[in-house]
Each structure stands twice: as C-alpha cells, then as structure tokens.
C-alpha cells in the first residue's frame, strides 16, 4: 500500500497534460516563384511548431505558438508520466484486489485518494473523515449509478413509445387510405351494377 500511496501522490502532482510530441516543421507553399521554390537556394517557410498525437485510433495534430512550445513540451512529458503511472497503479490494484478483494481494494484506494487530495491542497483530513470509509462512498456511487440507470431506462422507454406512436400513426394513415380506396371501389361497383341492369332491361 505504500507504493500505491506514492503512485497516487505522483499522479495528483503531475499537473496539466497534452498527448503527443512537439516537432519543428518547415513548409513549402503553393505560390509559384516563391523563395521556398528557388532552385539554387530554396528557403522554406517556418519554423512552425506542431503537436502530433493519436486520437481514437487516428493520427491528428495542432499548431503551437513558438512562445508556448516549452509549456506544451512539459505538458506532453506530463502526459507520458500520467500514462505510465496509471499502468503502475492498475497493476498495484490487481495485487491489492487479490489480497483484500475488489471491494476492499476500492475502499483502500478511495481512502488514499481522499487523503492525498487533502494533502495536495494543504488540508488535513477531518476527524470525521476517519469514520467515513469506502463503504459510504461505494453506496453513493451505487445510488448515482442506479439513478443514471433509471434515467437511461426512462429515456429508452420514452424513445420506444415515441417510435411506436409514430408507427401507429403511419399505419392509421395507411388504413384510412385503404378504407378510402375500398369505399371508392364499392361506389364504382355499384355504378357498374346499375349500368349493367339498365343494359339488361333494354
């Protein structure tokens, strides 16, 4: 648990993060006769600074002002540290779960996280917080999860009702159209019947 505490402390102390890495770019423009296309002494435009990163399986990038490159570089390093620390914390939680069970490991982690948050803002945990263990936090999470689940179920039921209502209205329109066609056919049949009787009577 000492290692877990140390890792959580480092995680909270990381600061702002940015994924990816900073590179220095020189570009050639599309203007004919520009100095960047000079055959003897081409001078490319730049430098430009670019942050390149992966997002949802795709490569992406953004330009960074030269004045911001130092800060952006630090934030990119922070991101690497953040990623490495979360992996280490994950393995520590696996080991702790084997020893204390998943619930026990979650309670211990939440308590460590709470104390380290208090430490990071220069406050000591209140005496009352010693009595408050992970169980209460878990109950709060469960209640929040249940409320969210009910909200999603209610939304889905409303969406389903709306769908069935639209389908019912569509079927009603089709039925009305069929009834109109049937009535028209019956009227036409009646007219044909009358015409046939007149012919037969002559």
MDAnalysis code that builds the backbone (N, CA, C; Angstrom):
import MDAnalysis as mda
import numpy as np

u = mda.Universe.empty(606, n_residues=202, atom_resindex=np.repeat(np.arange(202), 3), trajectory=True)
u.add_TopologyAttr("name", ["N", "CA", "C"] * 202)
u.add_TopologyAttr("resid", np.arange(1, 203))
u.add_TopologyAttr("resname", ["UNK", "UNK", "UNK", "UNK", "UNK", "UNK", "UNK", "UNK", "UNK", "UNK", "UNK", "UNK", "UNK", "UNK", "UNK", "UNK", "UNK", "UNK", "UNK", "UNK", "UNK", "UNK", "UNK", "UNK", "UNK", "UNK", "UNK", "UNK", "UNK", "UNK", "UNK", "UNK", "UNK", "UNK", "UNK", "UNK", "UNK", "UNK", "UNK", "UNK", "UNK", "UNK", "UNK", "UNK", "UNK", "UNK", "UNK", "UNK", "UNK", "UNK", "UNK", "UNK", "UNK", "UNK", "UNK", "UNK", "UNK", "UNK", "UNK", "UNK", "UNK", "UNK", "UNK", "UNK", "UNK", "UNK", "UNK", "UNK", "UNK", "UNK", "UNK", "UNK", "UNK", "UNK", "UNK", "UNK", "UNK", "UNK", "UNK", "UNK", "UNK", "UNK", "UNK", "UNK", "UNK", "UNK", "UNK", "UNK", "UNK", "UNK", "UNK", "UNK", "UNK", "UNK", "UNK", "UNK", "UNK", "UNK", "UNK", "UNK", "UNK", "UNK", "UNK", "UNK", "UNK", "UNK", "UNK", "UNK", "UNK", "UNK", "UNK", "UNK", "UNK", "UNK", "UNK", "UNK", "UNK", "UNK", "UNK", "UNK", "UNK", "UNK", "UNK", "UNK", "UNK", "UNK", "UNK", "UNK", "UNK", "UNK", "UNK", "UNK", "UNK", "UNK", "UNK", "UNK", "UNK", "UNK", "UNK", "UNK", "UNK", "UNK", "UNK", "UNK", "UNK", "UNK", "UNK", "UNK", "UNK", "UNK", "UNK", "UNK", "UNK", "UNK", "UNK", "UNK", "UNK", "UNK", "UNK", "UNK", "UNK", "UNK", "UNK", "UNK", "UNK", "UNK", "UNK", "UNK", "UNK", "UNK", "UNK", "UNK", "UNK", "UNK", "UNK", "UNK", "UNK", "UNK", "UNK", "UNK", "UNK", "UNK", "UNK", "UNK", "UNK", "UNK", "UNK", "UNK", "UNK", "UNK", "UNK", "UNK", "UNK", "UNK", "UNK", "UNK", "UNK", "UNK", "UNK", "UNK", "UNK", "UNK"])
u.atoms.positions = np.array([
    [0.820, -1.214, 0.000],
    [0.000, 0.000, 0.000],
    [0.855, 1.266, 0.000],
    [2.091, 1.159, 0.502],
    [2.981, 2.322, 0.484],
    [3.278, 2.743, -0.945],
    [3.492, 1.728, -1.798],
    [3.781, 2.041, -3.205],
    [2.562, 2.671, -3.870],
    [1.364, 2.147, -3.564],
    [0.141, 2.709, -4.139],
    [-0.031, 4.161, -3.710],
    [0.220, 4.432, -2.444],
    [0.126, 5.797, -1.935],
    [1.092, 6.721, -2.672],
    [2.328, 6.231, -2.888],
    [3.342, 7.033, -3.574],
    [2.920, 7.307, -5.026],
    [2.352, 6.286, -5.685],
    [1.933, 6.439, -7.076],
    [0.772, 7.427, -7.203],
    [-0.190, 7.333, -6.274],
    [-1.338, 8.257, -6.289],
    [-0.862, 9.684, -6.045],
    [0.085, 9.844, -5.139],
    [0.626, 11.173, -4.853],
    [1.290, 11.758, -6.088],
    [2.081, 10.934, -6.773],
    [2.730, 11.400, -8.002],
    [1.701, 11.758, -9.068],
    [0.643, 10.955, -9.137],
    [-0.400, 11.206, -10.133],
    [-1.064, 12.556, -9.901],
    [-1.364, 12.866, -8.647],
    [-2.025, 14.132, -8.330],
    [-1.106, 15.331, -8.522],
    [0.208, 15.081, -8.462],
    [1.170, 16.174, -8.576],
    [1.632, 16.424, -10.012],
    [1.112, 15.681, -10.964],
    [1.602, 15.781, -12.346],
    [1.331, 17.152, -12.960],
    [0.121, 17.645, -12.815],
    [-0.224, 18.921, -13.455],
    [-0.880, 18.719, -14.806],
    [-0.955, 19.790, -15.593],
    [-1.654, 19.756, -16.885],
    [-0.938, 18.834, -17.865],
    [-1.726, 18.206, -18.743],
    [-1.158, 17.246, -19.690],
    [-1.604, 17.552, -21.133],
    [-0.791, 17.103, -22.072],
    [-1.120, 17.132, -23.502],
    [-0.574, 15.846, -24.110],
    [-1.378, 15.132, -24.884],
    [-0.856, 13.916, -25.524],
    [0.042, 14.260, -26.697],
    [0.914, 13.330, -27.064],
    [1.714, 13.505, -28.268],
    [3.082, 14.115, -28.024],
    [3.667, 14.667, -29.073],
    [5.003, 15.250, -29.005],
    [5.085, 16.479, -29.908],
    [6.020, 17.368, -29.570],
    [6.210, 18.616, -30.323],
    [7.305, 18.426, -31.365],
    [7.052, 18.889, -32.580],
    [8.075, 18.830, -33.636],
    [8.189, 20.190, -34.324],
    [9.334, 20.402, -34.943],
    [9.619, 21.661, -35.647],
    [9.461, 21.407, -37.136],
    [8.634, 22.211, -37.808],
    [8.308, 21.975, -39.215],
    [8.696, 23.173, -40.092],
    [9.137, 22.850, -41.322],
    [9.378, 23.857, -42.352],
    [8.542, 23.450, -43.563],
    [7.815, 24.400, -44.143],
    [6.894, 24.069, -45.227],
    [7.209, 24.791, -46.526],
    [6.706, 24.190, -47.620],
    [6.777, 24.798, -48.951],
    [5.357, 25.187, -49.328],
    [5.170, 26.431, -49.777],
    [3.823, 26.911, -50.102],
    [3.449, 26.574, -51.546],
    [2.272, 26.970, -51.953],
    [1.791, 26.665, -53.293],
    [1.980, 27.789, -54.292],
    [2.637, 28.871, -53.907],
    [2.823, 30.021, -54.800],
    [4.024, 29.803, -55.713],
    [3.787, 29.972, -57.001],
    [4.899, 29.836, -57.957],
    [5.815, 31.049, -57.820],
    [7.102, 30.818, -57.963],
    [8.067, 31.909, -57.877],
    [8.426, 32.302, -56.459],
    [7.897, 31.590, -55.462],
    [8.214, 31.919, -54.058],
    [9.636, 31.476, -53.734],
    [10.226, 32.130, -52.754],
    [11.601, 31.819, -52.358],
    [11.756, 30.369, -51.898],
    [10.645, 29.767, -51.438],
    [10.733, 28.388, -50.947],
    [10.938, 27.395, -52.088],
    [10.723, 27.873, -53.350],
    [10.894, 27.004, -54.512],
    [12.119, 27.388, -55.352],
    [12.927, 28.270, -54.820],
    [14.121, 28.686, -55.544],
    [15.016, 27.481, -55.820],
    [15.415, 27.297, -57.089],
    [16.186, 26.105, -57.466],
    [17.603, 26.111, -56.887],
    [18.180, 27.280, -56.773],
    [19.560, 27.362, -56.278],
    [19.625, 27.450, -54.768],
    [18.762, 28.277, -54.204],
    [18.816, 28.481, -52.750],
    [17.404, 28.535, -52.159],
    [16.720, 27.383, -52.110],
    [15.343, 27.380, -51.568],
    [15.330, 27.667, -50.069],
    [14.438, 28.536, -49.671],
    [14.286, 28.855, -48.248],
    [12.839, 28.569, -47.824],
    [12.644, 27.472, -47.143],
    [11.298, 27.054, -46.743],
    [10.721, 27.989, -45.677],
    [9.402, 28.001, -45.603],
    [8.712, 28.823, -44.606],
    [8.775, 28.138, -43.247],
    [8.947, 28.935, -42.225],
    [8.969, 28.366, -40.880],
    [10.038, 29.013, -40.032],
    [10.325, 28.456, -38.882],
    [9.768, 27.168, -38.426],
    [8.348, 27.301, -37.853],
    [7.598, 26.196, -38.006],
    [6.302, 26.056, -37.359],
    [6.415, 24.920, -36.348],
    [5.684, 25.045, -35.260],
    [5.740, 24.024, -34.222],
    [4.406, 23.294, -34.157],
    [4.503, 21.982, -34.120],
    [3.306, 21.156, -34.259],
    [3.259, 20.094, -33.159],
    [2.074, 19.940, -32.572],
    [1.847, 18.851, -31.626],
    [1.165, 17.721, -32.386],
    [1.799, 16.555, -32.442],
    [1.223, 15.386, -33.122],
    [0.790, 14.370, -32.079],
    [-0.416, 13.822, -32.246],
    [-0.944, 12.884, -31.259],
    [-1.949, 11.939, -31.909],
    [-2.214, 10.853, -31.238],
    [-3.216, 9.896, -31.700],
    [-4.521, 10.131, -30.973],
    [-5.634, 10.116, -31.727],
    [-6.953, 10.331, -31.126],
    [-7.918, 9.300, -31.694],
    [-8.388, 8.385, -30.835],
    [-9.359, 7.348, -31.231],
    [-8.881, 6.552, -32.440],
    [-7.624, 6.157, -32.388],
    [-7.076, 5.325, -33.440],
    [-6.622, 6.073, -34.678],
    [-6.735, 7.398, -34.669],
    [-6.338, 8.198, -35.819],
    [-5.258, 9.194, -35.414],
    [-4.381, 9.497, -36.356],
    [-3.338, 10.491, -36.103],
    [-3.905, 11.883, -36.330],
    [-3.538, 12.802, -35.450],
    [-4.011, 14.175, -35.574],
    [-2.902, 15.114, -35.113],
    [-3.113, 16.402, -35.346],
    [-2.082, 17.373, -34.956],
    [-2.703, 18.746, -34.778],
    [-1.953, 19.624, -34.128],
    [-2.361, 21.017, -33.978],
    [-1.107, 21.880, -33.926],
    [-1.213, 23.108, -34.440],
    [-0.080, 24.020, -34.405],
    [0.005, 24.668, -33.019],
    [1.233, 24.908, -32.605],
    [1.501, 25.524, -31.301],
    [2.343, 26.773, -31.527],
    [1.979, 27.860, -30.852],
    [2.768, 29.087, -30.955],
    [4.170, 28.836, -30.403],
    [5.146, 29.491, -31.002],
    [6.532, 29.299, -30.558],
    [6.688, 29.634, -29.073],
    [5.959, 30.659, -28.629],
    [6.046, 31.066, -27.219],
    [5.485, 30.005, -26.276],
    [4.659, 29.103, -26.819],
    [4.028, 28.074, -25.979],
    [4.716, 26.721, -26.068],
    [5.783, 26.620, -26.860],
    [6.385, 25.305, -27.099],
    [6.995, 24.698, -25.840],
    [7.597, 25.521, -24.993],
    [8.211, 24.985, -23.768],
    [7.136, 24.396, -22.854],
    [6.056, 25.162, -22.654],
    [4.961, 24.679, -21.811],
    [4.302, 23.446, -22.420],
    [4.089, 23.474, -23.733],
    [3.469, 22.324, -24.400],
    [4.354, 21.086, -24.284],
    [5.664, 21.282, -24.383],
    [6.598, 20.165, -24.222],
    [6.520, 19.561, -22.826],
    [6.425, 20.418, -21.805],
    [6.296, 19.931, -20.428],
    [4.996, 19.150, -20.246],
    [3.941, 19.689, -20.832],
    [2.640, 19.022, -20.708],
    [2.642, 17.668, -21.420],
    [3.355, 17.576, -22.545],
    [3.477, 16.297, -23.249],
    [4.254, 15.289, -22.408],
    [5.310, 15.766, -21.712],
    [6.063, 14.885, -20.809],
    [5.184, 14.455, -19.637],
    [4.370, 15.383, -19.130],
    [3.443, 15.047, -18.045],
    [2.474, 13.953, -18.474],
    [2.045, 14.026, -19.748],
    [1.118, 13.011, -20.254],
    [1.766, 11.629, -20.235],
    [3.029, 11.544, -20.643],
    [3.742, 10.260, -20.630],
    [3.851, 9.724, -19.199],
    [4.161, 10.624, -18.260],
    [4.247, 10.213, -16.857],
    [2.880, 9.754, -16.359],
    [1.831, 10.503, -16.735],
    [0.464, 10.144, -16.349],
    [0.102, 8.749, -16.855],
    [0.409, 8.479, -18.118],
    [0.106, 7.182, -18.724],
    [0.858, 6.057, -18.007],
    [2.156, 6.278, -17.739],
    [2.951, 5.254, -17.062],
    [2.451, 5.006, -15.638],
    [2.078, 6.084, -14.954],
    [1.602, 5.949, -13.573],
    [0.279, 5.207, -13.502],
    [-0.626, 5.477, -14.430],
    [-1.917, 4.779, -14.404],
    [-1.734, 3.284, -14.641],
    [-0.765, 2.917, -15.482],
    [-0.470, 1.498, -15.699],
    [0.055, 0.869, -14.412],
    [0.983, 1.564, -13.744],
    [1.538, 1.045, -12.484],
    [0.456, 0.927, -11.412],
    [-0.398, 1.949, -11.314],
    [-1.487, 1.903, -10.331],
    [-2.421, 0.738, -10.630],
    [-2.674, 0.487, -11.914],
    [-3.522, -0.638, -12.301],
    [-2.969, -1.958, -11.804],
    [-1.668, -2.175, -11.977],
    [-1.059, -3.417, -11.510],
    [-1.080, -3.523, -9.983],
    [-0.871, -2.393, -9.297],
    [-0.955, -2.390, -7.838],
    [-2.357, -2.739, -7.369],
    [-3.370, -2.239, -8.088],
    [-4.755, -2.537, -7.721],
    [-5.101, -4.007, -7.947],
    [-4.515, -4.605, -8.969],
    [-4.719, -6.048, -9.197],
    [-4.166, -6.836, -8.016],
    [-2.935, -6.505, -7.597],
    [-2.313, -7.193, -6.459],
    [-3.112, -6.978, -5.183],
    [-3.594, -5.745, -4.975],
    [-4.368, -5.428, -3.775],
    [-5.721, -6.136, -3.788],
    [-6.319, -6.267, -4.961],
    [-7.607, -6.955, -5.081],
    [-7.474, -8.434, -4.763],
    [-6.357, -9.031, -5.132],
    [-6.113, -10.435, -4.799],
    [-5.981, -10.632, -3.293],
    [-5.418, -9.625, -2.637],
    [-5.188, -9.720, -1.193],
    [-6.421, -9.336, -0.377],
    [-7.087, -8.248, -0.769],
    [-8.188, -7.702, 0.027],
    [-9.562, -7.881, -0.612],
    [-9.599, -8.384, -1.840],
    [-10.862, -8.434, -2.567],
    [-11.072, -7.120, -3.300],
    [-11.927, -7.149, -4.323],
    [-12.143, -5.945, -5.135],
    [-12.735, -4.819, -4.304],
    [-13.742, -5.121, -3.466],
    [-14.352, -4.084, -2.617],
    [-13.333, -3.488, -1.665],
    [-12.536, -4.364, -1.049],
    [-11.521, -3.886, -0.110],
    [-10.486, -3.021, -0.798],
    [-10.070, -3.442, -1.987],
    [-9.079, -2.667, -2.733],
    [-9.647, -1.301, -3.116],
    [-10.925, -1.261, -3.525],
    [-11.558, 0.009, -3.899],
    [-11.639, 0.941, -2.691],
    [-11.995, 0.397, -1.520],
    [-12.079, 1.230, -0.302],
    [-10.719, 1.821, 0.049],
    [-9.688, 0.983, -0.031],
    [-8.339, 1.448, 0.297],
    [-7.893, 2.536, -0.673],
    [-8.143, 2.313, -1.965],
    [-7.764, 3.302, -2.979],
    [-8.486, 4.623, -2.754],
    [-9.794, 4.553, -2.491],
    [-10.570, 5.785, -2.279],
    [-10.081, 6.547, -1.055],
    [-9.699, 5.821, -0.023],
    [-9.191, 6.474, 1.184],
    [-7.839, 7.141, 0.911],
    [-6.964, 6.428, 0.194],
    [-5.664, 7.002, -0.171],
    [-5.865, 8.235, -1.041],
    [-6.760, 8.121, -2.023],
    [-7.020, 9.239, -2.931],
    [-7.543, 10.456, -2.174],
    [-8.483, 10.206, -1.237],
    [-9.049, 11.294, -0.444],
    [-7.962, 11.999, 0.369],
    [-7.135, 11.218, 1.055],
    [-6.087, 11.805, 1.899],
    [-5.057, 12.569, 1.068],
    [-4.722, 12.021, -0.097],
    [-3.738, 12.687, -0.945],
    [-4.308, 13.963, -1.559],
    [-5.601, 13.969, -1.844],
    [-6.237, 15.202, -2.334],
    [-6.186, 16.284, -1.262],
    [-6.495, 15.898, -0.020],
    [-6.420, 16.857, 1.082],
    [-4.999, 17.389, 1.243],
    [-4.027, 16.477, 1.125],
    [-2.633, 16.887, 1.248],
    [-2.249, 17.849, 0.132],
    [-2.733, 17.579, -1.106],
    [-2.347, 18.399, -2.258],
    [-2.855, 19.831, -2.158],
    [-3.946, 20.047, -1.412],
    [-4.466, 21.411, -1.250],
    [-4.125, 21.978, 0.128],
    [-3.223, 21.271, 0.823],
    [-2.731, 21.775, 2.097],
    [-3.689, 21.645, 3.259],
    [-4.602, 20.664, 3.188],
    [-5.554, 20.445, 4.286],
    [-5.381, 19.050, 4.863],
    [-5.586, 18.967, 6.160],
    [-5.545, 17.660, 6.811],
    [-6.943, 17.054, 6.798],
    [-7.049, 15.738, 6.626],
    [-8.377, 15.105, 6.688],
    [-9.034, 15.367, 8.030],
    [-10.321, 15.704, 8.031],
    [-11.036, 15.969, 9.274],
    [-11.219, 14.674, 10.057],
    [-11.409, 14.826, 11.362],
    [-11.564, 13.651, 12.222],
    [-12.739, 12.795, 11.774],
    [-13.792, 13.452, 11.324],
    [-14.977, 12.723, 10.891],
    [-14.683, 11.847, 9.678],
    [-13.733, 12.303, 8.867],
    [-13.428, 11.541, 7.656],
    [-12.795, 10.194, 7.971],
    [-12.210, 10.063, 9.182],
    [-11.629, 8.778, 9.574],
    [-12.705, 7.718, 9.724],
    [-13.904, 8.163, 10.166],
    [-15.005, 7.219, 10.343],
    [-15.658, 6.861, 9.018],
    [-15.536, 7.792, 8.083],
    [-16.161, 7.566, 6.774],
    [-15.245, 6.679, 5.945],
    [-15.618, 5.451, 5.739],
    [-14.801, 4.530, 4.959],
    [-15.345, 4.405, 3.537],
    [-14.745, 3.508, 2.821],
    [-15.129, 3.351, 1.416],
    [-16.545, 2.858, 1.208],
    [-17.139, 2.228, 2.228],
    [-18.492, 1.689, 2.060],
    [-19.502, 2.788, 1.740],
    [-19.428, 3.902, 2.470],
    [-20.344, 5.014, 2.225],
    [-20.141, 5.590, 0.826],
    [-18.865, 5.685, 0.442],
    [-18.568, 6.194, -0.895],
    [-19.109, 5.244, -1.953],
    [-18.968, 3.933, -1.661],
    [-19.489, 2.946, -2.612],
    [-21.008, 3.035, -2.709],
    [-21.672, 3.260, -1.565],
    [-23.130, 3.398, -1.574],
    [-23.553, 4.611, -2.396],
    [-22.803, 5.705, -2.242],
    [-23.098, 6.901, -3.024],
    [-22.924, 6.631, -4.510],
    [-21.854, 5.899, -4.843],
    [-21.621, 5.558, -6.240],
    [-22.721, 4.656, -6.776],
    [-23.151, 3.697, -5.930],
    [-24.225, 2.793, -6.331],
    [-25.528, 3.553, -6.560],
    [-25.818, 4.506, -5.641],
    [-27.037, 5.306, -5.801],
    [-26.979, 6.130, -7.081],
    [-25.810, 6.734, -7.322],
    [-25.650, 7.535, -8.536],
    [-25.800, 6.661, -9.778],
    [-25.200, 5.458, -9.689],
    [-25.295, 4.525, -10.814],
    [-26.731, 4.094, -11.059],
    [-27.477, 3.851, -9.956],
    [-28.872, 3.431, -10.076],
    [-29.728, 4.544, -10.679],
    [-29.484, 5.784, -10.207],
    [-30.232, 6.930, -10.732],
    [-29.971, 7.087, -12.226],
    [-28.696, 6.949, -12.617],
    [-28.335, 7.065, -14.027],
    [-28.975, 5.950, -14.845],
    [-28.987, 4.739, -14.263],
    [-29.596, 3.602, -14.961],
    [-31.084, 3.849, -15.186],
    [-31.771, 4.344, -14.128],
    [-33.206, 4.641, -14.244],
    [-33.457, 5.737, -15.274],
    [-32.550, 6.723, -15.286],
    [-32.692, 7.819, -16.242],
    [-32.583, 7.300, -17.673],
    [-31.599, 6.405, -17.887],
    [-31.411, 5.828, -19.222],
    [-32.602, 4.966, -19.606],
    [-33.117, 4.164, -18.626],
    [-34.281, 3.317, -18.899],
    [-35.498, 4.164, -19.267],
    [-35.696, 5.251, -18.500],
    [-36.821, 6.150, -18.776],
    [-36.692, 6.775, -20.158],
    [-35.475, 7.194, -20.496],
    [-35.234, 7.790, -21.812],
    [-35.534, 6.781, -22.916],
    [-35.077, 5.517, -22.696],
    [-35.298, 4.483, -23.708],
    [-36.781, 4.161, -23.868],
    [-37.503, 4.136, -22.715],
    [-38.943, 3.866, -22.767],
    [-39.657, 4.974, -23.538],
    [-39.273, 6.224, -23.261],
    [-39.880, 7.355, -23.979],
    [-39.589, 7.273, -25.465],
    [-38.327, 6.925, -25.785],
    [-37.956, 6.807, -27.193],
    [-38.747, 5.687, -27.862],
    [-38.916, 4.567, -27.116],
    [-39.676, 3.437, -27.663],
    [-41.133, 3.817, -27.879],
    [-41.722, 4.525, -26.878],
    [-43.111, 4.978, -27.018],
    [-43.272, 5.904, -28.215],
    [-42.320, 6.805, -28.361],
    [-42.380, 7.745, -29.475],
    [-42.306, 7.010, -30.813],
    [-41.450, 5.983, -30.849],
    [-41.303, 5.198, -32.075],
    [-42.594, 4.468, -32.415],
    [-43.191, 3.796, -31.363],
    [-44.431, 3.051, -31.603],
    [-45.583, 3.993, -31.972],
    [-45.580, 5.199, -31.360],
    [-46.612, 6.171, -31.666],
    [-46.529, 6.594, -33.138],
    [-45.282, 6.843, -33.593],
    [-45.099, 7.229, -34.992],
    [-45.517, 6.108, -35.933],
    [-45.161, 4.858, -35.556],
    [-45.542, 3.725, -36.406],
    [-47.058, 3.543, -36.427],
    [-47.708, 3.730, -35.257],
    [-49.167, 3.602, -35.181],
    [-49.857, 4.653, -36.042],
    [-49.327, 5.897, -36.001],
    [-49.896, 6.970, -36.827],
    [-49.729, 6.661, -38.309],
    [-48.554, 6.111, -38.659],
    [-48.296, 5.767, -40.047],
    [-49.256, 4.673, -40.522],
    [-49.466, 3.644, -39.655],
    [-50.390, 2.557, -40.004],
    [-51.830, 3.061, -40.111],
    [-52.172, 4.008, -39.213],
    [-53.522, 4.565, -39.254],
    [-53.766, 5.313, -40.568],
    [-52.743, 6.054, -41.018],
    [-52.866, 6.765, -42.290],
    [-53.038, 5.785, -43.446],
    [-52.241, 4.690, -43.393],
    [-52.352, 3.679, -44.448],
    [-53.731, 3.029, -44.444],
    [-54.233, 2.743, -43.197],
    [-55.552, 2.128, -43.080],
    [-56.638, 3.052, -43.631],
    [-56.536, 4.346, -43.304],
    [-57.504, 5.329, -43.806],
    [-57.484, 5.386, -45.331],
    [-56.264, 5.342, -45.887],
    [-56.129, 5.378, -47.343],
    [-56.760, 4.139, -47.978],
    [-56.540, 2.971, -47.334],
    [-57.129, 1.726, -47.856],
    [-58.654, 1.750, -47.765],
    [-59.144, 2.293, -46.634],
    [-60.599, 2.393, -46.473],
    [-61.203, 3.301, -47.547],
    [-60.504, 4.413, -47.850],
    [-60.973, 5.324, -48.899],
    [-60.996, 4.624, -50.257],
    [-59.948, 3.838, -50.520],
    [-59.892, 3.105, -51.783],
    [-61.002, 2.060, -51.876],
    [-61.240, 1.393, -50.714],
    [-62.301, 0.377, -50.686],
    [-63.663, 1.014, -50.934],
    [-63.903, 2.158, -50.289],
    [-65.182, 2.863, -50.468],
    [-65.347, 3.304, -51.919],
    [-64.245, 3.775, -52.520],
    [-64.297, 4.207, -53.912],
    [-64.598, 3.023, -54.824],
    [-63.966, 1.858, -54.488],
    [-64.195, 0.651, -55.292],
    [-65.638, 0.178, -55.176],
    [-66.180, 0.262, -53.972],
    [-67.575, -0.159, -53.768],
    [-68.539, 0.758, -54.534],
    [-68.257, 2.059, -54.522],
    [-69.086, 3.006, -55.273],
    [-69.024, 2.712, -56.770],
    [-67.805, 2.428, -57.224],
    [-67.638, 2.107, -58.643],
    [-68.371, 0.818, -59.001],
    [-68.326, -0.149, -58.064],
    [-69.030, -1.421, -58.280],
    [-70.540, -1.200, -58.377],
    [-71.032, -0.327, -57.488],
    [-72.464, -0.028, -57.502],
    [-72.876, 0.613, -58.819],
    [-72.053, 1.574, -59.272],
    [-72.346, 2.251, -60.535],
    [-72.324, 1.276, -61.711],
    [-71.352, 0.372, -61.715],
    [-71.266, -0.622, -62.774],
    [-72.472, -1.558, -62.744],
    [-72.914, -1.900, -61.503],
    [-74.079, -2.772, -61.350],
    [-75.334, -2.122, -61.917],
    [-75.508, -0.835, -61.624],
    [-76.668, -0.102, -62.155],
    [-76.632, -0.017, -63.680],
    [-75.424, 0.231, -64.191],
    [-75.282, 0.312, -65.645],
    [-75.601, -1.007, -66.311],
    [-75.182, -2.095, -65.665],
    [-75.441, -3.431, -66.212],
    [-76.927, -3.739, -66.211],
    [-77.632, -3.365, -65.139],
    [-79.070, -3.614, -65.059],
    [-79.825, -2.853, -66.143],
    [-79.397, -1.607, -66.395],
    [-80.061, -0.805, -67.442],
    [-79.895, -1.440, -68.808],
    [-78.685, -1.954, -69.084],
    [-78.429, -2.595, -70.353],
    [-79.278, -3.851, -70.522],
    [-79.387, -4.597, -69.438],
    [-80.136, -5.855, -69.493],
    [-81.646, -5.593, -69.631],
    [-82.099, -4.449, -69.111],
    [-83.528, -4.155, -69.195],
    [-83.940, -3.686, -70.582],
    [-83.010, -3.193, -71.392],
    [-83.323, -2.703, -72.741],
    [-83.405, -3.841, -73.734],
])
